[in-house]
Amino acid sequence: MLDFNRLFNPRAIGIIGVSDKPYGGGFFLRSLQSMPYDKPIYIFNPRLKGQIIRNLHVHGSILDIPMEEPIDHVIIAVPAKLCPTILEEVGKRKVPFVTIFTSGFSEVGKQSLESDILKIAIKYDIRIIGPNCLGIYVPKNNISFSSRLSTNSGNFGMILQSGGLAIQMSSMASSIYGNHISKAISIGNQIDLNFVDFLETFLTDKETRVIGLYIENLKNKDNGQNFRQILKKLALKNKPVIIWKVGSGESSREAILSHTGGLAGSQAIWEGVTRQSGAILVKNAEEFQNLAMTFQYLLNLSIDRKIGVISIGGGASIQITDILEQYNLSIPRLLPETRENILKFLPGVNTIVRNPLDLGSSGINPEVFYKSLIALDRDPNISAIVFGWVINFDKHILKYVKKAYHEMSKPFVCIAYKITDDVDYYSARLQFKKEMFQLKIPVYESIEALAKSLDKLCTYQEFLKTHLD
């Protein structure tokens, strides 16, 4: 297995092709300084040699830097035709890792240029990410491929073929879903380092607990057993892998060929791969992030598909139940003693004491809500609790949810509906969600998002039970 320490924790980074423009090499310089990266950054451009850009001296060539000043990772942002010459210099400088940001290779029919680069990489023992990619985001070590990403480090690892989506998904993960990143890698055309290489390092990476992949295609090196085997190893080590595989339609397959220069593969094959390996297939960015959030907070808690539901209003409770059952989740009856306990604090008017539990107007009373959570938690027929909340995202409900959380033995999750476009409502709802995340309670914006996620979590847990028992 490859040792990626000098990639993820480099002693210095070089950027070849920097100018004072905010794109190309300048984009990476701004991204690193925004974290800020606190180790040496060397910037190169022979046309601007001797100038100062963003307080850094511009060098003409990487060979100008003395060998006693280590550079572990270089980002190349020059036209494709110049990459072989630049890579020769990088090789002579004994740099172990290179990210080639530049596009214009196999995705536009220039496979021979990729072959030339790969020959040089082999000659000098350089490992390449890309070309046509953004490289790495490691918040723990202040490395970023965007100036707008969080500095908070977590345990969600991602490998994505798209650079733009790498930024988007990293931002969404941390900001919206509470899925802080351990490492994210944009791998582009993957002429050298590929999905299997990075999945293997995630297998032993103590900082990465949940893994997400955005896949357009697999290159020949990845096809077949190696990829499937590493997915299964990760699954059985309780490191679930979420796969967002695109390219099921003819137009999207053509777009993939022009984006990263490879063939997409059929959906049926991918469904088979995930069934055999324990990986989980999703269809879009929202499913990807919701499931990552679910794994983050509920991975080691047994759900067992038996759900207790608390809601305010009969229609809302029916809606939740209907959608949960569509996704293979059951809503078991409450024990008679559970119902008797609930009737001690819940009036018989405007309520329905069953599962789903309709609190009616009494549900706006935080103490009633708290007692309801505790009552369902004590029922042995229920393994997890779902509650929907649409009003009063304030400190009073937070107080009682926190109180319940510390007394409950079973997981519970929240649907925080968006029912109005109002700044004050949105602000209160956002604060409520952040407080829930601190308690490790996942918060979903729709019933369907929750139901899909719980179904897939249960599927993964059932896979583990089958293969580990």
Residue, then its C-alpha position, 0 to 999 in steps of 0.5 A: m500500500l502506498d504511503f500518502n503522508r508526504l501528500f496529505n501532510p507535505r513539508a512544502i507545496g510548489i505551484i507551477g504556473v502562478s500569475d496574479k490572476p485569480y484562476g489557474g495557479g493563482f487559484f491554488l495559491r489563494s486557496l492555500q493562503s485562505m486556510p492558511y497553509d502554514k508551511p512553505i509555498y513555492i511559486f513558479n512562472p519563468r515569465l514572472k521570475g523575480q516578481i512578488i505575488r501575494n507576498l511570495h517570490v516568483h521563481g523561474s523553475i523548480l530546479d532553482i530551489p536547493m535540494e535541502e529545501p524539501i517540496d513534497h507536493v507540486i501542483i502543475a497549472v500550465p498548458a497541457k503541451l508544456c506538462p511533459t517538460i515541467l514534469e521532467e524538472v519536477g522529477k529531477r527535483k525528486v518531488p514524490f507527488v504531483t497534482i496536474f490541474t491542467s485539462g486537455f488530455s484524453e478527455v479531448g482525445k489526446q491519450s498520447l499526451e497522457s502516455d508521455i506524462l505517465k512514462i516520465a512519472i514512472k521514470y522518476d517515481i512520481r505519483i500523479i493525481g489527475p490530470n484535469c483535477l483539483g487535487i486534495y483538501v485536508p483541513k487538518n493540515n490547512i490544505s484546500f482546493s478552494s478559498r471558501l471551504s471550512t477549516n473544521s476537520g472531521n471523519f468524512g473522506m471523499i474521492l471525486q472525479s469532478g473538480g467543481l463537484a469536489i468544491q461543491m460537495s465539500s462545502m455542502a458536507s460541512s456547512i449544510y449536513g455537519n459532515h466535516i471532511s477528513k480528506a477530499i481528493s479530486i482525481g480527474n482522469q486518474i492516469d496514475l493514482n485512482f480510486v483503489d489507491f485512495l480507498e486502500t489508504f482510507l482502510t487504515d486511516k484513523e481519521t476517516r470513518v465514512i467514505g463517499l465516491y463520485i464516480e464517472n468511470l473507472k480506468n482499466k487498472d481499477n476494473g474488476q476484483n481490486f475495486r470490489q475487494i477494497l469496497k468489501k474490506l472497508a464495509l467489513k471494517n465498519k467504514p461504509v462507502i457511499i457511491w454516487k455513480v453517474g452516467s446511466g443515460e446516453s447523453s450523460r455517458e457522452a458527457i463523461l467521455s468528454h469530461t474525464g475521458g472514460l466509459a461510464g459502465s452500466q447501471a446494472i453492473w454497479e448495482g451488482v457491485t454494491r450488493q456484493s461489496g456492502a457499498i451503498l449506491v445513491k442517485n444524487a448529491e442530496e442522497f449522498q450527503n444525507l446518507a453520509m450524515t446518517f452514517q456519521y451519527l447512527l453508524n454504530l446504533s442498531i435501527d432494526r427498521k422498527i420506527g416510532v413516530i411522533s408528530i403534531g397533527g394527524g395528516a403529518s403523522i400519516q404522511i410520515t408513516d406512509i413514506l417510511e413504509q414505502y422505504n421498508l421501515s415498519i411502524p410497530r404497535l405500542l405496548p399497552e403499558t406504553r399507551e397507558n403511560i402516555l395517557k397520563f400526560l397527554p389529553g384524550v382530545n385532539t390526540i391519537v395515542r398509537n404509533p404514529l403518536d399524534l400529539g395534536s396541539s399539545g405537541i407545542n408544549p416542550e415538556v409533553f414532547y419530552k415525555s413522549l420521546i421518553a415513553l417511546d424510547r422505553d417501548p421494546n417494540i421500537s428501535a429508533i424514533v422519528f419526530g417532525w418539527v415545523i414550529n418554535f425552533d427556539k431555546h425551549i424545545l432545544k432544552y427539552v430535546k437535549k434533556a431527552y437525549h441524555e435520558m434515552s437509550k435509542p437513537f432519534v432523528c428529526i425532520a425539520y421541515k421548511i414551510t416558509d421563506d422567512v429570514d427569522y424562521y430560517s435563522a431559528r431553524l438553522q440554529f436548531k439544526k446546528e444544536m442537533f448536530q452537536l448532539k449527534i442527532p441527524v436533521y433532514e429537510s424532508i420525510e423522503a430524505l430521512a426514509k431513504s437514508l434509514d433504509k440504506l443504513c439498515t441495508y448496510q447493517e444487515f450486510l454486516k450482520t450477514h457477513l460478520d456473524 
